């Protein structure tokens, strides 16, 4: 065990594509119970960083610690703490119902039939999934995304990585999911959330702390007030803060 951080990286680096590192010497520390937002344009390296943190791909160099466990040396214990939520609907079985999908994934977590039924019913109630016996392909995007969250909560992980979850949602569905993440997952359940987005307004609504990522590098980290202070004015908008650090980097 290294420290009390939920997520910690040291010099984390991943490969080269077109003469640049996809993830370049990332040093981050995310506190337990924190809602941490990673912000960057498409192609900045956000999804690759999350895949590294979830042990879906291996780093070229550097270290990753999850709940104090070294991901490379003790991946079983590190991975037991995490869940992953993405906007990728292809990871579900479209001809199965919402309930059948959840039962399949519960079996992968070795939940008994009775325990799985109780857990799934509780998650459907918490996430307001009202037609669990429809085929997955028939659900609107908002329900598909809530099912993605439900699946990630089957084994009740301490840490959730959420990658571009709201990018294909209508404004009201996206708002409801952000509210659920902030009020229920963090506020009531005390989970650590690592949330990636390219939507700056989401960051302003959600984040305890923010990291800006550009071309594989983290160029600034802090609370909204801390980042405002670094620009020299408290009147600056989140868009202005992002532009400030992009221009400063250039």
NUKOLLO-395067 format. One record per residue (C-alpha): residue number from 1; z, x, y. Coordinates in steps of 0.1 Angstrom, whole numbers, plus 5000, padded with zeros to 4 digits. Layout:
 num    w    u    v
 NUM    Z    X    Y
...
***
This chain:
 num    w    u    v
   1 5000 5000 5000
   2 4990 5014 5034
   3 5004 4990 5060
   4 5009 4954 5068
   5 4974 4947 5081
   6 4954 4920 5063
   7 4922 4939 5067
   8 4917 4975 5076
   9 4887 4998 5076
  10 4885 5035 5083
  11 4851 5051 5090
  12 4833 5024 5071
  13 4796 5031 5068
  14 4766 5016 5049
  15 4733 5034 5044
  16 4702 5037 5065
  17 4675 5013 5073
  18 4647 5024 5096
  19 4666 5055 5106
  20 4698 5037 5116
  21 4730 5029 5098
  22 4734 4992 5090
  23 4772 4996 5094
  24 4782 5027 5113
  25 4817 5042 5111
  26 4836 5010 5116
  27 4874 5013 5123
  28 4891 4978 5124
  29 4925 4964 5118
  30 4930 4926 5115
  31 4966 4913 5115
  32 4979 4888 5090
  33 4976 4852 5102
  34 4950 4862 5128
  35 4918 4844 5136
  36 4895 4874 5142
  37 4859 4868 5155
  38 4831 4892 5149
  39 4803 4886 5175
  40 4768 4900 5174
  41 4731 4891 5176
  42 4711 4885 5144
  43 4706 4919 5127
  44 4737 4934 5143
  45 4752 4941 5108
  46 4778 4913 5107
  47 4768 4899 5073
  48 4766 4934 5058
  49 4801 4942 5071
  50 4814 4911 5054
  51 4797 4919 5022
  52 4814 4953 5022
  53 4848 4938 5029
  54 4843 4913 5001
  55 4832 4941 4976
  56 4798 4925 4972
  57 4781 4958 4981
  58 4796 4993 4981
  59 4799 5015 5012
  60 4781 5048 5017
  61 4814 5062 5030
  62 4847 5052 5045
  63 4877 5031 5033
  64 4886 4994 5030
  65 4921 4980 5026
  66 4928 4943 5019
  67 4964 4933 5021
  68 4972 4970 5018
  69 4952 4975 4986
  70 4924 5000 4985
  71 4892 4981 4978
  72 4875 5010 4960
  73 4905 5020 4939
  74 4922 4987 4933
  75 4895 4961 4937
  76 4910 4935 4914
  77 4942 4931 4935
  78 4923 4934 4968
  79 4897 4907 4958
  80 4925 4884 4946
  81 4935 4879 4982
  82 4901 4869 4996
  83 4877 4840 4998
  84 4842 4839 5012
  85 4825 4810 5030
  86 4788 4812 5040
  87 4762 4789 5053
  88 4741 4796 5022
  89 4736 4763 5004
  90 4716 4780 4976
  91 4749 4791 4960
  92 4756 4756 4948
  93 4739 4736 4920
  94 4718 4711 4939
  95 4714 4686 4910
  96 4752 4685 4903
  97 4775 4663 4923
  98 4800 4677 4947
  99 4828 4672 4922
 100 4808 4687 4893
 101 4801 4718 4914
 102 4838 4722 4922
 103 4848 4717 4886
 104 4823 4744 4876
 105 4837 4769 4901
 106 4873 4759 4893
 107 4865 4769 4857
 108 4855 4803 4869
 109 4890 4807 4884
 110 4904 4798 4850
 111 4921 4766 4863
 112 4930 4741 4836
 113 4913 4707 4837
 114 4944 4690 4850
 115 4951 4717 4876
 116 4915 4717 4887
 117 4914 4679 4891
 118 4946 4680 4913
 119 4933 4709 4934
 120 4899 4694 4939
 121 4912 4660 4949
 122 4935 4676 4974
 123 4907 4697 4989
 124 4884 4666 4991
 125 4912 4647 5009
 126 4920 4676 5033
 127 4884 4682 5042
 128 4874 4645 5044
 129 4848 4647 5016
 130 4844 4610 5010
 131 4816 4608 4985
 132 4823 4635 4959
 133 4801 4620 4933
 134 4768 4623 4951
 135 4744 4650 4941
 136 4748 4681 4963
 137 4712 4679 4975
 138 4719 4644 4990
 139 4747 4655 5013
 140 4742 4662 5050
 141 4746 4697 5062
 142 4782 4691 5075
 143 4794 4679 5041
 144 4777 4709 5023
 145 4796 4733 5046
 146 4829 4715 5040
 147 4822 4719 5003
 148 4816 4756 5008
 149 4851 4758 5025
 150 4866 4737 4996
 151 4852 4761 4970
 152 4866 4791 4988
 153 4901 4775 4988
 154 4902 4768 4950
 155 4924 4798 4943
 156 4943 4796 4977
 157 4934 4830 4991
 158 4953 4846 5019
 159 4922 4858 5037
 160 4889 4840 5043
 161 4857 4856 5054
 162 4835 4830 5072
 163 4799 4841 5079
 164 4778 4821 5103
 165 4791 4788 5089
 166 4781 4765 5118
 167 4746 4779 5126
 168 4727 4749 5110
 169 4751 4722 5120
 170 4749 4695 5147
 171 4774 4700 5175
 172 4799 4674 5163
 173 4800 4687 5127
 174 4804 4723 5140
 175 4832 4712 5163
 176 4851 4695 5135
 177 4848 4726 5112
 178 4860 4749 5140
 179 4890 4726 5146
 180 4898 4725 5109
 181 4897 4763 5107
 182 4919 4769 5137
 183 4944 4740 5133
 184 4947 4737 5095
 185 4937 4770 5079
 186 4954 4792 5105
 187 4978 4770 5123
 188 4993 4752 5093
 189 4986 4774 5064
 190 4989 4808 5081
 191 4957 4822 5066
 192 4939 4852 5080
 193 4903 4843 5091
 194 4875 4868 5097
 195 4848 4847 5114
 196 4814 4860 5122
 197 4791 4843 5147
 198 4764 4849 5173
 199 4776 4818 5193
 200 4798 4830 5222
 201 4812 4796 5229
 202 4827 4795 5194
 203 4845 4828 5201
 204 4861 4814 5233
 205 4873 4783 5214
 206 4886 4801 5182
 207 4895 4838 5186
 208 4929 4854 5187
 209 4909 4887 5190
 210 4872 4895 5193
 211 4850 4924 5182
 212 4815 4928 5196
 213 4790 4944 5171
 214 4757 4959 5181
 215 4733 4979 5158
 216 4760 4984 5132
 217 4787 4996 5156
 218 4818 4979 5171
 219 4815 4984 5208
 220 4847 4966 5220
 221 4877 4949 5204
 222 4905 4929 5220
 223 4918 4895 5231
 224 4898 4876 5256
 225 4922 4885 5284
 226 4921 4922 5274
 227 4883 4923 5274
 228 4882 4905 5307
 229 4906 4931 5321
 230 4883 4959 5310
 231 4854 4944 5330
 232 4875 4945 5361
 233 4876 4907 5368
 234 4895 4878 5353
 235 4868 4853 5365
 236 4841 4866 5341
 237 4828 4842 5314
 238 4825 4852 5277
 239 4788 4856 5282
 240 4795 4880 5311
 241 4820 4900 5290
 242 4794 4904 5262
 243 4767 4914 5287
 244 4791 4939 5303
 245 4798 4958 5271
 246 4761 4957 5261
 247 4751 4972 5294
 248 4779 4997 5294
 249 4768 5009 5260
 250 4732 5013 5272
***
